[in-house]
Amino acid sequence: MTDEQLIREITADNNAAFKTLMERYQLQVFRTAMGFVHTKEDAEDLTQEIFIRVYQSLHTFQGGSEFSTWIYRITVNMSLNFVRSNIKKRLLQSLEALFTLSSEDKNPLEELESDERDRRIRRAIDSLPEKQRMAFILSRYEELPQKKIATVMNRSEGAVEQLLQRAKENLKKKLSSTVGK
Amino acid sequence: MQIEHLIDELIRQEKETVPNPFLATRVMAQIEGARKRRSKVTIWQTVTLAASIAAVAFLGVSIGNSNVTKETAEVALNINDRQIENLGYYNFGNDEQGQ
């Protein structure tokens, strides 16, 4: 069944069709959400909120763009809103993660170092300007081609290429002094 | 190069994370719950609206009835003067004399 057929079924009150649609897109939504929030629990909560929003606003989908583009737009916008409204919670989570370390194949010092390094990388990604972060996450977490990213972000391909280039430079600049020495 | 590699490694790890297999079921349950709540609210809204309209109409009629004053006398005389003194008899008499 195509996305359009599923949407028609859903608008005719067939809930099973929505479950099918959700199973088709949940991994891409979850992965994108992971790029923004970095924890499984938050990404699941966010994915849940996104699909409820998709269900509620499905009647507004005109079919002018691909359904996947539409769902990516909702995902990215809701992820940014989620991050903005959960800054304090996420700070606490990252501190908590520092004190709850566990791994079988690394000694405590190595583990501490690797966790600290990951935390710094995440923080560097999170501190990118919103547009750069959007382009970076869609490109690296979802491996979308620049053309698709441009459609999702309503920008030209050239602009997306520039955003990706700047994101890369910014990350290097932010991390060169602390990571990878 | 090293930084690029570390970023790639972190992204690879995060991409390997899979969501709870019951996530779709959880979302469906929430959607279903919201729908039921909404339909319940709609029924209650309809019932409340109908009851309010009926109450307002009843109250209006009651208040209206309580203020009615009887302006007509309980016993009224309806006197038709023509029945008291029927002038027709006199007219009839005059006509007879004239003939």
Interface residues (C-beta under 8 A of the other chain):
Chain A: N15 F18 K19 M22 E23 Q26 L27 F30 R31 M34 G35 H38 K40 A43 E44 T47 Q48 F51 I52 Y55 R117 D118 I121 R122 I125 R140 Y141 L171 K172 L175 S176 V179 G180
Chain B: Q2 I3 L6 I7 L10 I11 E14 K15 T17 V18 P19 N20 L23 A24 R26 V27 M28 Q30 I31 E32 A34
